Amino acid sequence: MKQDRHNKRRSTRWVAILAGCVLAAITLAACGAGNSGTSASSSGSGKSSGGSGGKSDFVVGTVQPLTGVYGAAGLDIVHALKAEASIINAKGGILGHPVKIVAVDDASNPQTAISATQELISSNSLNMFEPDVIYGATQLPLTKNILSVNICGSAECSDASKYPLDFSLNPPAGAQVPPLIAYAKQHGYTKVGILATNDAAGTYFTQTVTTDAKAAGLTVVGSQSFSPTATDISAEVQALKGSGAQTVLTWAAGATIGVVMKGMQAVDYTVPVLGTPTVFTAPVAQLVPAPVQKQLTCLCYAVGIRTGATAPAVLQPLVSRVTKYGPIASMMVVGLAADTLELANYGFTKAGSLDPKAAATAIQGIGSASNYPGTDFWSYRTKAPEFTATNHAPASGPLSQGFYGVAKVSPLVDGMYLGTYPFKY
């Protein structure tokens, strides 16, 4: 069971927790976003602020899109970090050091993300860095000597050979496909269709589904791609309808899921549509026409799913704390972001020092730490994440044991959709 955790509030703009192995920026079709919105915010006390024995702060620096097209995700992340910091500080901090969050806005601008990171690390003595959810890979070359934990979707964000002190808690795109295949198989669908955007992430999704479906004994009877900026894909959907597919597996990030489901409605194609968490990174209840909402199912992260009218009891402590800072846009983002600080806490505590290399070594062994159950995390509730010295993305084992759930289109409550969990495969 969970220990004390918590928070509150947020805006209705939606964004990306995308677990793309290739690209993190496939969430909402992006338009620009401001200049150098380098306004910083912090929580916790100042340097040498005391807490436990007057120890200096444990400083967590993060550069996120707090404004602009990706602003909702960035705010979710910063609010989650502040919430988790308050939980850890209530227990005495990290090795007795009070946790302080220093957050800087990059205004959803990739160039600003780099310059803001340079300014952040030159102005602060950081113990941990949280990369941008979208542009994290561009920041990591600047923070090689700092322990970094991220939820960005780029494969580079978990490349242990390039960044041995960096870890990702966001499953890569390849890890998004197995639950879809397992769900299809469990429901007796033997013929599947693929409908995905024609960008890098969608192409990778199509390749992975094709390979995994064959290995699972399923037949891909049709595959269609479309531009992320398309407004009508009726022709592509009609082609899939003619293929005889019993279900359609889709990669449609952010607002594009509305286009997909409007296409299903236009050609009266009534088979189930199964999507990765990317399909629920936009307000689907508003984007998807009511007559076809029941057709859409998301194999989402369980932390973003509610089973009743309110957030599950296990998540209420985190929700109550986060919402003190603002409304929650996506609990999938919030849960993972809070877990990044919890993972760092584990690493430094296990290492017994603030040495980032020692903490990284400890984190690599977390999967075999029987005294540290997954219930100490918000997202990895059934099993702690696992890493190795060569792979700093979460291993597939814990993901198959309850990291996912099954969500349906429904009203959003504290960043959560109605559904069931865990989904094991």
N, C-alpha and C positions, 0 to 999 in steps of 0.2 A: 504494500500500500504506500501511497505517497506520504511525504512529510509535509511540513508547512511550506506552502508556496502560493503564488497570487497575482492580481491586477485588473485594469479597466479602460475604456473608450476608443474611438476612431472614425475615419471618413469612409465614404462609400466608394472610393476609387479602388480599382482592383489591379493586381499586378502578379508578379511572377515569383513563385517558389520553384520554378521549373527545374526539374532534375535532368536537364539535357546534358549528355556527356559531351556534346559538341558545342553547344551555345546556351548561354543563360538568358539571352535577351530576346527570346521568342514569346514573350508574354503578351503584351498589348502592342499592336502596330505602333511603333514609336514615332513621336514627333519630338522635336527639340526640347530644350529645357533649361532655360536660364543660363546665366554666366557662372560666376564663381560664388555660389551661395555658400560661402564658408563660415556660416554662423555656427558657433560651437555651443554645445550644451553639456552639462555634466551633472552627475549625481554623486553623492558621497561628500565627504569633507575634504578640505584642502590638504596639502602635503603635511606629513607628520601630524595628521589630524587625530591621532590617538586611537580611540576604540580600545584595542587590546594593548595595554602597556605603551601607548604613545608611538606605535609603529607607523612607518610611512604607509601611504596608500598603495594598494595594488591597482595600478592604473590600466584600464582597458580602453584602448582607443579604437574608434570606428569611424569610417567615412561612408556615409550611406546617402541614397537619394531621398532626402526628407521633403523635397518639393519636386515639381515636375512630373513627368508621365509615370515614373515609378515611385512616386512619393508615398503611396499607401504601404508598400512593402518596406520601404526604409523606415517609416515611422513604427511599423509593427516590430521591426528588429530592435530599434533603439529602446522602445518601451519594454520589450521583453528582456533586454539586457539590464535595464534599470530595475525591473521587477525581480529578476533573479539575483541581482546584486543585493537588493534589500533582504532577500531570503538568506543569502550566504552571510551577510553582515550580522543578521540577527543571531547567527550561530557562531559568531566570533571572527568572521572574515576568512581569508585564505592564509593559512599559517599565521593567523593573528593580525594580518594586514587588512584594513578595511578596503573593500572594493569600491573604486571610483570609476564611473563611466564618463568618458570624454567623447562626445559625438559631434561630427562635422558634416554639414550638408554639401553634397556635390551637385545638387540641383538636377540630377538625372543626366549629367553631362560627363562623358568619358574623359575628356581632357581635364575637367575640373577635378575629377576623382583622383587623378595622378598628382596634380599640383596641391590639392588639399591634403593628400597623404604625406607628401614631402613636408608640408608645413606642420602637420600633426606630429610627425616623428622628430622633427627638429625642435619642437617647442615642448615636448613631453618625454619623460622617461617611461616608456611603455613596458608593461609586463605581458600584455596580450594585445593582439590586433584582430579585429573582426573585419574582413574585407567586404567590399560592396557586393550586394546580392547579384548585381548584373555585371559589373565591371571588375570583379575581384581579381581576375587573372592579370589585369594590367597593374595592379598595386603590389602584388607579391614580390616582384624583383626589388622593391624598395624596403621590404620588411623581412628580409631573409634571416636576420638575427633575432627575431621576435617570435614567440609562439603565436601561431595564427590558427583560429578555428573558424570555419566559414560555412555558409549554406549556399554558396554560389554554384551554378550548374556547370560551369566549364570544366572539361577534363583536366585542364592545367591546375585547377584549384585543389586537386588531390594527387598531383604528381609528386610522389615522394622522392624521386630521383633529382628533381629540380629544386623542390622546396621541402627538405626533410623536417622542418619545424611547422609545417602547415597540414591541417587535417580538415576534411569536409564531412559534415553530417547529412548532407543532402544526397540521397542516392543518385547515381548517374543514370542516364537515359536507359542503358541496357537493363538496369534493375527495375525499370518501370514495366517492362514487357512481360516477364514471367507471371505476375498475378493476373494479367489479362488472359493469357493463354490458359492458365489454370482454371480461371472462372469459366471460360468458354467450354473447356473440357468437362468440368463438373456439371455443366448444364446441358451436356449432350450435343453441343454444336460441333459438327465435324467439318463443315465447310465455312470458311471465314473470308470476309472481304477486308481490304485495307483502304482507308481514306485518310490521307495525311497531307499537310502542307508541303510544298516543294522546296523549302529551305533546307539548310544543313541538318537541323534537328529532325525534321519530318522525314528526310531521306534516310537518316540513320534508323529512325523508328521503323520505317518500311523494311529495311534490310534485316533488322533484328527480329521483327515479327515473322518474316518469311522463313528465317532460319529456325527460330524457336517453335513455330507451328509445325514444321516438318518433323522436328525432333520429338514433338508431342503426339505425332500421329494425326495431325489435322491437315486439311488441304486448303491452301490459299487459292480460291477460285477467281479472284479478281482483285486488282489494285489500281487505285486512282489517286492522283495528286492534284493539288490546286494551289494557287498563289495565296499567301496570307492576306493579301489586300483584295481578294475576290469578294464580290457582293452576291454572286449567284453561281452556285455550282450544281444546278439541277442536272446538267448533262452528265457530269461525273457520277452523281448519285444514281441516275437512270442506268448508266453502264453497270454499276455494281448490282443494281436490282436485277438486271438481265443475266448476271453471272450465277445466280442461284445461291448466293451467300446466305447462311442462316443467321449470321451476326456480323456486324461491321466493327472493326477495331480502328479507333481514330486517334490521331495526334492533331489536336486543334487547340492551340494555346490561346488563352485569354478570350477576346471577343469573337474569334473565328469559330468557336463552337456554335454560336448563334447562326452563322451562315450554313454550317453543316446541317443543323437540325431544320432549318428552313428549307433546305434542299430535300431532306427526307419527307417533309410535309408536302412539298410541291409535287413530288412524283408518287406520293402515297406509298412510300416504302416503309413497312411497319416492323421490320426486324429490330432486335435489340442493338443499341449502339454502345460499345464499351470504350471508355477513355481512361487515360492516365490522369494523375493529379493536375496536369496542365489544363484539362478541360474545365476544372472548377477554380481557375484563377481569375475569373471574371464573374459578375453577378448573373449567374446562369438563369435564375428565376425570371430575370427581366429580358434576357437575350433569347431564350428558347421559347418558341410558341407553346402555349398551354396544351394544345392537342397532341404534341409529341414529347412532352416532358417525361412521361412515364417510360419512354423508350430509352432514355439516356441513363447510363450507370457509370459512376466513377469508381475505379479502384484507387481510392484516395488514401493518404496517410491517416491512420486511425485517429491521430490527435485532432484532426479537423472534422470529426464526426460526432454528432450528438445522437443519443438514442431516444431522447424525450424532448420535452418543451424547453429545457434549459441545458446548460453544459453539464457533462457527467460530473459526479461528485469528486472524482479523482482530479479533475482539472479546475474545479471551482477556486482553489487557493491561488492558482496562477491567473485565472480570469479576473478575480477581484483585485489583484495587484496591478495587472496591466491596464485595466480600465480606469485606474486612477489618472493615467496619463492621456488616455484618449480611447475611442472606440476601436475594436479589433476588426481589421479588414479580413485577415486570414489566420485562423488558428494554426494552420499548417506552418505558416511562416513564424508565428509567435512561438510555437512549441519547439521548433528546431533551433530558433535563435536563443531561447532560454537555455537549451541544452548545450549550446556552444560554450557558454560560461561554466556550466556544470562540468563539462568535460575538462576544461582547463583547471577547474578547482580540483578535480580528481587527480590530474597529472601532477600538479605542483604539490598537493598534499601527499600523494604516494611517494614522490621524489624526496619530500622532506626539505625542499629548498626552492628558491625562486630561479634556479638555473633552468633556462628554457630547453636545453638539450636533455637534461635529466627528466624534465616533465614530458617531453616528446617520447622518450624511451618508455616511460611509465604508461603513457596513453596507448602505445603499441601493444602493451600487454593486458589491456583492460578486459579483453574477451576471456582471458583465463583467470581473472580475479574473482574468485567465488565469493569473496566478502563484499563485492560491490555489485548488487543486483540491478537489473535494468529498471526496476521500479523507482530508482533514484532519478530517472530521466522522465521528461514529460512525453516525448515522442517515442522513445524506445522503452515502452513500459513493460513489455513481456521479456525482453532480453537486452542486455547492454550492447551497444555497437561494438563491432570488432574491427581491428586494424592490424596490419602487419608492417614490417620494416619497409616493404616494397610497395604496399598499397595503402594509401591514406584516405580511401573512400570506404564507406561502410561495407563490410562483407555481406554476402547474400544470405548467410545462415540466419542471423537475427531478423532480417527483413521478412523471411518466410514464416516466422513464428508469431506474427501478430502485429507487425509494424503497419500493415495495411488494413483497411476496412472497406465496406461497400456503401457508397453514398448515392443518394438520389436527389433530384432537383427539388428544392424545398426552400422555405424562407430562411434567410441567414440569421443565426442567433450567436452573438459573440464570435463571429468568424467561423461558425460550424454549420454544416448541413446535416440533415436527418439521414440516418443510415444504421448499419450494424457493424460490429467489430468484435473480436479480431477476425480477419480473413487469413486462414493458414493454408499453405499449399506446399 
